Amino acid sequence: MTLATEVKKLTESKPFYAVAGVGDYAVEKLRELPEQLQKLQSRRSDLAKDLPVKAREYADKAEGFARDLPEKAREYADQLTLKATEVYEDFATRGRKVVSQASGTAALELEEVSEAAEPPVAEPVKKPRTPKAKA
């Protein structure tokens, strides 16, 4: 089986597209990071002032959550299964788009490289005919 065939089989799989989609999403979010950091740095003093009050509010809420935890955990597990399937499908769709955009010339280059990497197939040697002597 050629390298091109193996690569084609891989690139037609949903997990491949999901990984490509995750990578594209990660790049998108990393590009947003500097702006997010600037916003947080500008709010740093406000956050420090509000911290003791917020900590008490969150502690009170945590007590309520702890009481409801077993029932909520079952609900969240069911929701998580559905959400994980949905996210997986979204990443696979996103990956298909990214791969189809990038695969135009890259597919041709890959095919050329894989063909060049294949060892040559030996042709069978034909024996030359020698005329038979008549007796």
Rosetta constraint file for C-alpha pairs under 8 A:
AtomPair CA 1 CA 5 HARMONIC 6.46 0.50
AtomPair CA 1 CA 6 HARMONIC 7.13 0.50
AtomPair CA 2 CA 6 HARMONIC 6.46 0.50
AtomPair CA 2 CA 114 HARMONIC 7.26 0.50
AtomPair CA 2 CA 115 HARMONIC 7.79 0.50
AtomPair CA 2 CA 118 HARMONIC 7.13 0.50
AtomPair CA 3 CA 7 HARMONIC 6.10 0.50
AtomPair CA 3 CA 114 HARMONIC 5.48 0.50
AtomPair CA 3 CA 115 HARMONIC 7.82 0.50
AtomPair CA 3 CA 118 HARMONIC 7.82 0.50
AtomPair CA 4 CA 8 HARMONIC 6.00 0.50
AtomPair CA 4 CA 110 HARMONIC 7.10 0.50
AtomPair CA 4 CA 111 HARMONIC 5.69 0.50
AtomPair CA 4 CA 114 HARMONIC 5.74 0.50
AtomPair CA 4 CA 115 HARMONIC 7.61 0.50
AtomPair CA 5 CA 9 HARMONIC 6.16 0.50
AtomPair CA 6 CA 10 HARMONIC 6.25 0.50
AtomPair CA 7 CA 11 HARMONIC 6.06 0.50
AtomPair CA 8 CA 12 HARMONIC 6.21 0.50
AtomPair CA 9 CA 13 HARMONIC 6.91 0.50
AtomPair CA 10 CA 16 HARMONIC 6.77 0.50
AtomPair CA 11 CA 16 HARMONIC 5.98 0.50
AtomPair CA 11 CA 17 HARMONIC 7.28 0.50
AtomPair CA 12 CA 16 HARMONIC 7.41 0.50
AtomPair CA 12 CA 17 HARMONIC 7.90 0.50
AtomPair CA 13 CA 17 HARMONIC 6.74 0.50
AtomPair CA 14 CA 18 HARMONIC 6.12 0.50
AtomPair CA 14 CA 92 HARMONIC 5.95 0.50
AtomPair CA 15 CA 19 HARMONIC 6.17 0.50
AtomPair CA 15 CA 92 HARMONIC 7.01 0.50
AtomPair CA 16 CA 20 HARMONIC 6.31 0.50
AtomPair CA 16 CA 92 HARMONIC 7.66 0.50
AtomPair CA 16 CA 95 HARMONIC 7.74 0.50
AtomPair CA 17 CA 21 HARMONIC 6.06 0.50
AtomPair CA 17 CA 91 HARMONIC 7.07 0.50
AtomPair CA 17 CA 92 HARMONIC 4.53 0.50
AtomPair CA 17 CA 93 HARMONIC 7.01 0.50
AtomPair CA 17 CA 94 HARMONIC 7.39 0.50
AtomPair CA 17 CA 95 HARMONIC 4.26 0.50
AtomPair CA 17 CA 96 HARMONIC 5.38 0.50
AtomPair CA 17 CA 99 HARMONIC 7.50 0.50
AtomPair CA 18 CA 22 HARMONIC 6.16 0.50
AtomPair CA 18 CA 88 HARMONIC 6.36 0.50
AtomPair CA 18 CA 89 HARMONIC 7.38 0.50
AtomPair CA 18 CA 90 HARMONIC 7.83 0.50
AtomPair CA 18 CA 91 HARMONIC 4.62 0.50
AtomPair CA 18 CA 92 HARMONIC 3.74 0.50
AtomPair CA 18 CA 93 HARMONIC 7.31 0.50
AtomPair CA 18 CA 94 HARMONIC 7.44 0.50
AtomPair CA 18 CA 95 HARMONIC 5.61 0.50
AtomPair CA 19 CA 23 HARMONIC 6.21 0.50
AtomPair CA 19 CA 91 HARMONIC 7.29 0.50
AtomPair CA 19 CA 92 HARMONIC 7.35 0.50
AtomPair CA 19 CA 95 HARMONIC 6.94 0.50
AtomPair CA 20 CA 24 HARMONIC 6.25 0.50
AtomPair CA 20 CA 91 HARMONIC 7.58 0.50
AtomPair CA 20 CA 92 HARMONIC 7.51 0.50
AtomPair CA 20 CA 94 HARMONIC 7.60 0.50
AtomPair CA 20 CA 95 HARMONIC 4.51 0.50
AtomPair CA 20 CA 96 HARMONIC 7.71 0.50
AtomPair CA 20 CA 98 HARMONIC 7.13 0.50
AtomPair CA 20 CA 99 HARMONIC 7.31 0.50
AtomPair CA 21 CA 25 HARMONIC 6.13 0.50
AtomPair CA 21 CA 90 HARMONIC 7.93 0.50
AtomPair CA 21 CA 91 HARMONIC 4.47 0.50
AtomPair CA 21 CA 92 HARMONIC 5.89 0.50
AtomPair CA 21 CA 93 HARMONIC 7.24 0.50
AtomPair CA 21 CA 94 HARMONIC 4.79 0.50
AtomPair CA 21 CA 95 HARMONIC 3.73 0.50
AtomPair CA 21 CA 96 HARMONIC 7.50 0.50
AtomPair CA 21 CA 98 HARMONIC 7.18 0.50
AtomPair CA 22 CA 26 HARMONIC 6.09 0.50
AtomPair CA 22 CA 91 HARMONIC 5.88 0.50
AtomPair CA 22 CA 95 HARMONIC 7.44 0.50
AtomPair CA 23 CA 27 HARMONIC 6.29 0.50
AtomPair CA 24 CA 28 HARMONIC 6.31 0.50
AtomPair CA 24 CA 94 HARMONIC 7.89 0.50
AtomPair CA 24 CA 95 HARMONIC 7.45 0.50
AtomPair CA 24 CA 98 HARMONIC 7.54 0.50
AtomPair CA 25 CA 29 HARMONIC 6.29 0.50
AtomPair CA 26 CA 30 HARMONIC 6.07 0.50
AtomPair CA 27 CA 31 HARMONIC 6.26 0.50
AtomPair CA 28 CA 32 HARMONIC 6.73 0.50
AtomPair CA 29 CA 33 HARMONIC 6.47 0.50
AtomPair CA 30 CA 34 HARMONIC 7.98 0.50
AtomPair CA 32 CA 36 HARMONIC 6.45 0.50
AtomPair CA 33 CA 37 HARMONIC 6.17 0.50
AtomPair CA 34 CA 38 HARMONIC 6.35 0.50
AtomPair CA 35 CA 39 HARMONIC 6.41 0.50
AtomPair CA 36 CA 40 HARMONIC 6.35 0.50
AtomPair CA 37 CA 41 HARMONIC 6.11 0.50
AtomPair CA 38 CA 42 HARMONIC 6.21 0.50
AtomPair CA 39 CA 43 HARMONIC 6.46 0.50
AtomPair CA 40 CA 44 HARMONIC 6.07 0.50
AtomPair CA 43 CA 47 HARMONIC 6.16 0.50
AtomPair CA 44 CA 48 HARMONIC 6.26 0.50
AtomPair CA 45 CA 49 HARMONIC 6.43 0.50
AtomPair CA 46 CA 50 HARMONIC 6.42 0.50
AtomPair CA 47 CA 51 HARMONIC 6.02 0.50
AtomPair CA 50 CA 54 HARMONIC 6.08 0.50
AtomPair CA 51 CA 55 HARMONIC 5.93 0.50
AtomPair CA 52 CA 56 HARMONIC 6.46 0.50
AtomPair CA 53 CA 57 HARMONIC 6.42 0.50
AtomPair CA 54 CA 58 HARMONIC 6.10 0.50
AtomPair CA 55 CA 59 HARMONIC 6.14 0.50
AtomPair CA 56 CA 60 HARMONIC 6.35 0.50
AtomPair CA 57 CA 61 HARMONIC 6.35 0.50
AtomPair CA 58 CA 62 HARMONIC 6.04 0.50
AtomPair CA 59 CA 63 HARMONIC 6.52 0.50
AtomPair CA 60 CA 64 HARMONIC 6.83 0.50
AtomPair CA 61 CA 65 HARMONIC 6.31 0.50
AtomPair CA 62 CA 66 HARMONIC 6.09 0.50
AtomPair CA 63 CA 67 HARMONIC 6.64 0.50
AtomPair CA 64 CA 68 HARMONIC 6.66 0.50
AtomPair CA 65 CA 69 HARMONIC 5.79 0.50
AtomPair CA 68 CA 72 HARMONIC 6.05 0.50
AtomPair CA 69 CA 73 HARMONIC 5.74 0.50
AtomPair CA 70 CA 74 HARMONIC 6.69 0.50
AtomPair CA 71 CA 75 HARMONIC 6.63 0.50
AtomPair CA 72 CA 76 HARMONIC 6.01 0.50
AtomPair CA 73 CA 77 HARMONIC 6.04 0.50
AtomPair CA 74 CA 78 HARMONIC 6.40 0.50
AtomPair CA 75 CA 79 HARMONIC 6.28 0.50
AtomPair CA 76 CA 80 HARMONIC 5.78 0.50
AtomPair CA 77 CA 81 HARMONIC 6.32 0.50
AtomPair CA 78 CA 82 HARMONIC 6.73 0.50
AtomPair CA 79 CA 83 HARMONIC 6.10 0.50
AtomPair CA 80 CA 84 HARMONIC 5.83 0.50
AtomPair CA 81 CA 85 HARMONIC 6.35 0.50
AtomPair CA 82 CA 86 HARMONIC 6.30 0.50
AtomPair CA 83 CA 87 HARMONIC 6.05 0.50
AtomPair CA 84 CA 88 HARMONIC 6.04 0.50
AtomPair CA 85 CA 89 HARMONIC 6.26 0.50
AtomPair CA 86 CA 90 HARMONIC 6.20 0.50
AtomPair CA 87 CA 91 HARMONIC 6.11 0.50
AtomPair CA 88 CA 92 HARMONIC 6.15 0.50
AtomPair CA 89 CA 93 HARMONIC 6.17 0.50
AtomPair CA 90 CA 94 HARMONIC 6.11 0.50
AtomPair CA 91 CA 95 HARMONIC 5.92 0.50
AtomPair CA 92 CA 96 HARMONIC 6.17 0.50
AtomPair CA 93 CA 97 HARMONIC 6.50 0.50
AtomPair CA 94 CA 98 HARMONIC 6.35 0.50
AtomPair CA 95 CA 99 HARMONIC 5.95 0.50
AtomPair CA 96 CA 100 HARMONIC 5.92 0.50
AtomPair CA 97 CA 101 HARMONIC 6.17 0.50
AtomPair CA 98 CA 102 HARMONIC 6.21 0.50
AtomPair CA 99 CA 103 HARMONIC 5.59 0.50
AtomPair CA 100 CA 104 HARMONIC 6.95 0.50
AtomPair CA 102 CA 106 HARMONIC 6.65 0.50
AtomPair CA 103 CA 107 HARMONIC 5.13 0.50
AtomPair CA 104 CA 108 HARMONIC 7.16 0.50
AtomPair CA 105 CA 109 HARMONIC 6.27 0.50
AtomPair CA 106 CA 110 HARMONIC 6.04 0.50
AtomPair CA 107 CA 111 HARMONIC 6.17 0.50
AtomPair CA 108 CA 112 HARMONIC 6.28 0.50
AtomPair CA 109 CA 113 HARMONIC 6.15 0.50
AtomPair CA 110 CA 114 HARMONIC 5.98 0.50
AtomPair CA 111 CA 115 HARMONIC 6.06 0.50
AtomPair CA 112 CA 116 HARMONIC 6.16 0.50
AtomPair CA 113 CA 117 HARMONIC 6.13 0.50
AtomPair CA 114 CA 118 HARMONIC 6.32 0.50
